[in-house]
């Protein structure tokens, strides 16, 4: 527990963590509420679309941002959580402070998981505030979803972020730093998977590969929680229009990503010399 | 292919007398042999100087002792157990090369992070900051520290948890002369509370702080002993006339162990206390003494001879 507190202190006092949180929340509110609301007000979107940005659709509206944008933010957090320790030589200092390698990594992962819950919670809180504001301005009814519904959606959002963060941790440990890990992670998340989805329908074996991609499984998970497919397809450059997979398949594949990522990071960190 | 250093039983006699024992410790990086069959013994309670030119394998050895790097072959025991094992690491403090801390945290917060990782009481942090002279700057960001302050924070971190053994790798790197003197005094004070392994390539630093010294060159230990043992006996350099008469007379004196002759100069192996008596005897014996100098090879000279390097300072 004391090691986790140590890592939480590092993350809490790190400016880049706060910047990422601010960017994540600002992007979510802008693309999830502000821009849709402005297009509705401008008459470019049917007035009935307003219901999509009201409190009754909080989880549907907020969850759509987690599979790609939230994922990339989480990936960067994962990379920073341990990759910087190579550059600053703090890994060496910590390991000479009676902290075993696995225990140290465990503390970092636990602190990262707690931090990601703050990220997920902040997005839901910001979405709730934005939807409440819009409802008030439009004199629309304020009808909140049940706490269970919000809780499940929050857990799903956190889970998707955790998988991306695990990928970030793995890349950081493998590359012993931050720059290459972030570059590769973002390239994979935003370019490789986008291209894979774009051509998957035309090449049969790529269709199967797409069903095991992070994007397809993460979007399938949030779709299973009620997010409309059209909303996911309209989700900007990170949008997704299939292939969707079953919830069980999605949970299994996503959990496998997390387990493999963390296991690979742990094995590498345990065995490799700290130079 | 690397192998984990084997664990020595804590009950073995070595562990009582020696804080560090290595046997044929070797580390290869590809085709390069950084440490080559190193046999090292550091006694408990001493300040052990680990001396060698840049690239001799000092830091690689220390990394293996700390469990940061795995030996390719050979064994090492630190405080009776294998390097990096929780039992050993819990009684060990270290500063290896440059001190690594979070630049955005204050000195104090950095120590809090390290104390939480090590399980050391947070309450000892203020005392350590005071001890290394950082109390007034403890709440400044580490990034704003001078090199000397960073080194001192590194020492404070190494002393968290009151370790039995402290390993310091080039602790005066980047310090100004005053900072270096201060660091040497600090290391001398450390001898009263723990064993210290001090790695350095600075002769005067080692000469002024260490009880025993091991000299490493190209990954191998080429000499080990006290400073006096390494420097050898005092020699008396005598320029005198007539040479042959002086040689015969001095050879007959009980206080002179041996007499050598090179290029018209006599070299006497004797104790420095006997110099005045030897001088008087030569003058009273009618010899013309024009030069009488007590000489002893400096540690630097010994080092350069043993390592065949020219970059020692």
Boltz contact constraints between the chains, C-beta under 6 A:
constraints:
  - contact:
      token1: [A, 2]
      token2: [B, 116]
      max_distance: 6.0
  - contact:
      token1: [A, 3]
      token2: [B, 117]
      max_distance: 6.0
  - contact:
      token1: [A, 5]
      token2: [B, 116]
      max_distance: 6.0
  - contact:
      token1: [A, 6]
      token2: [B, 113]
      max_distance: 6.0
  - contact:
      token1: [A, 6]
      token2: [B, 116]
      max_distance: 6.0
  - contact:
      token1: [A, 6]
      token2: [B, 117]
      max_distance: 6.0
  - contact:
      token1: [A, 9]
      token2: [B, 113]
      max_distance: 6.0
  - contact:
      token1: [A, 10]
      token2: [B, 102]
      max_distance: 6.0
  - contact:
      token1: [A, 10]
      token2: [B, 113]
      max_distance: 6.0
  - contact:
      token1: [A, 13]
      token2: [B, 105]
      max_distance: 6.0
  - contact:
      token1: [A, 14]
      token2: [B, 104]
      max_distance: 6.0
  - contact:
      token1: [A, 88]
      token2: [B, 100]
      max_distance: 6.0
  - contact:
      token1: [A, 89]
      token2: [B, 100]
      max_distance: 6.0
  - contact:
      token1: [A, 90]
      token2: [B, 100]
      max_distance: 6.0
  - contact:
      token1: [A, 90]
      token2: [B, 102]
      max_distance: 6.0
  - contact:
      token1: [A, 92]
      token2: [B, 100]
      max_distance: 6.0
  - contact:
      token1: [A, 93]
      token2: [B, 100]
      max_distance: 6.0
  - contact:
      token1: [A, 94]
      token2: [B, 117]
      max_distance: 6.0
  - contact:
      token1: [A, 96]
      token2: [B, 66]
      max_distance: 6.0
  - contact:
      token1: [A, 96]
      token2: [B, 94]
      max_distance: 6.0
  - contact:
      token1: [A, 97]
      token2: [B, 114]
      max_distance: 6.0
  - contact:
      token1: [A, 97]
      token2: [B, 117]
      max_distance: 6.0
  - contact:
      token1: [A, 97]
      token2: [B, 118]
      max_distance: 6.0
  - contact:
      token1: [A, 98]
      token2: [B, 89]
      max_distance: 6.0
  - contact:
      token1: [A, 98]
      token2: [B, 90]
      max_distance: 6.0
  - contact:
      token1: [A, 98]
      token2: [B, 118]
      max_distance: 6.0
  - contact:
      token1: [A, 99]
      token2: [B, 117]
      max_distance: 6.0
  - contact:
      token1: [A, 273]
      token2: [B, 69]
      max_distance: 6.0
  - contact:
      token1: [A, 274]
      token2: [B, 68]
      max_distance: 6.0
